[in-house]
Each structure stands twice: as C-alpha cells, then as structure tokens.
C-alpha cells in the first residue's frame, strides 16, 4: 500500500522531530520515517550542551531562539549552568569581537580575565589570552526533549513511523517516492533530517549531501567531592571540554581522524585526551574513571562544521536540515520553525542562506567556528 503526505521527514531525532512538530502545526500532512527510534542516534548520545557563544550571527540566532524555547518547556530539562570558554592568546582578539557580536544580539556573554574566570572553575591559566562566560548557556535532557517533540508532532497530526529504514528514494514527476520494508510513502516534499545518516539518504536519491559520521567519546569520572559544580568549560587550546554531571565529571575531545561508521568506545583515545586535560585541570589527577558511565556517539560532520539547511537547488521538493556537527540539540527548536517556513514558501525568521548547500560549490571550505 502507498501512503501519501504533504511532506516526508526522514529522521526522528531532535531535528526531524522538532521540524515535524512545526510542519504539522502549519497544517501539513506529515509522515516521519526513522530507521530506529527517537533519540536512538546522535541525539540520545549527545552531551546535550546548549550555547549561544558563536562567532557568527546565524549560529547565534539559531541557538538563542532554541534556548528560549527550551526554557519554556519543562520537559526539556533545561538548566542554565553556563558555558565557560578558555581562549588562547592567539585567538583572543577574534573571540572578543565574537562576544561583542553576541551582546549586540541580546546574548548576556561577558569577557573575563583568567583570574576572574576562576570563580566558575579551577584551571591552570597558562597560555590563555582571556575567557568568556554566558549564564544562559547550559544543558538540556536531550532524550526527554526529543520524545517531547515527537509527542507534540503526533498531537499536531503527524504520523511517526519507527523501525522503518528507507531503502530507496526516487522522484516521479512532482512526487518523491520513498520505499521502506513497511510500505511506500509519497509526498511532493521531502526533508532530509537523518543526522549522521543524511549523506546516505542523499545517495539513495542520487544526491551528494556533504555529511559524514564521526565517532565521539564521552568519558566519565567516578563520584567526586567538588567544592562547586563545574559548568561546561571548553579549552580552545587543547580542544578538551568538561562539565559536572551530578557528582561526576564528563569530559572529551574530538579526534579529527575518527570518521566513518566505527562503533564502540575507543579507549586508546583516553590517554591523549586525559594528558591534555591534566595540563589545564591538574586536580583531575585524583579522579577515578567510570568505564560503565562513559559512552560514545556520532557527530554529523560537514566540511566546514556548519549545517546544511534549506532547499536543494535544482531538485524540486528536497529540503535539508542536517550536518549540525555537534550543534543539533542546541539549535533544533529554531531549525524546526525555519524548516516549516521554508516548506510553506515563507521567508524564514532567521536568515539561513549562509547555510545553503550551494556554499560548497567550487570554493575552498574553511572551518570557521568553535566545535564542542
């Protein structure tokens, strides 16, 4: 049997679910297809940090509007614990400019000296040019938030079909035809929100979507007797981050070579990560490691670390919201609103034209923003 809709959303992670909720709220007949279940992919395994401390207006606004929505949702588990950025001398001038931009857009970021920043976390300040802190940054419960958007989407009329992998996609006239083991679905519009699998979804339709999976490790200490909770603290010199998680600390660092469909915790990555962490946080030497509380998940990387958002040029009815490179949870709410506006032909309330896939055509790609 062939089922029809106005739009098919592929992916029931937080981006797909938030988009489905907003699309259904605009009166569209929405079908969401997921190979597994909500929060089973990158969303459920994320560190779930949310921040508006970015270097460009588009990212700042996507995060600002998303955090505001999460703050109004009890189910989100939003907790404004703050984000503390530790910036090396070489990057300090550019980072000060970024804080000025954030402040101009209503973000309460502040510039701190390394000595002033010690009130939030104890660290060795060697090589730092300065720090910044934003009190409205923090964390959410990504699993609960994902399921809440699924509930809201269903309440608005969307059909969410789980355990249903997409096996083929083809364009027939003005309609996208999507085959699955559970049947065929057709709609004039299709939204690719498949996270780390977005590149593969594109290939099913003969399209090149520059998104690839990258494995990320999250290590956990055992219980600690800390004098105060540690906010998400990101050392731009080493790339190591850490924050409190109850009585523990979680920490990690991206391995740029760890791309592709690798699975499981890479324990070989612990030693180089911990070595760098101890340089900045020497007191970590007394912490124990809880292997059972550590985990891994996938980032969905693009060549420049920015997402691909908007219509696919020259491919009628195909929309992308993918490649968030670790920022999907913090920007999902606003992205959902943007995708609904694009789908119905309205101008998005945030200018996402810098995130068009067209930016990859014939130009050198540079990594321009902070990655956590």
Secondary structure, DSSP 8 states (H G I E B T S, - for coil): -EEEEEEEEE--SHHHHHHHHHHHHTT--EEEE-SS-TTSSTTTTS--EE----SSHHHHHHHHHHHHHHHT-GGG--B---EEEEEEGGGHHHHHHHHHHHHHTT--EEEE-HHHHTTT-----TTEEEEEEETT-EE--HHHHHHHHHHHHHHTT-EEE-S--EEEEEEETTEEEEEETTEEEEEEEEEE--GGGHHHHHHHTT-----EEEEEEEEEB-----SS---EEEETTT--EEEEETTEEEEE---TT-BSS--S--THHHHHHHHHHHHH-GGGGG--B-GGG-EEEEEEE-TTS--EEEE-TTSTTEEEEE--TT-HHHHHHHHHHHHHHHHTT---SS--GGG-GGGGSSS-----S---
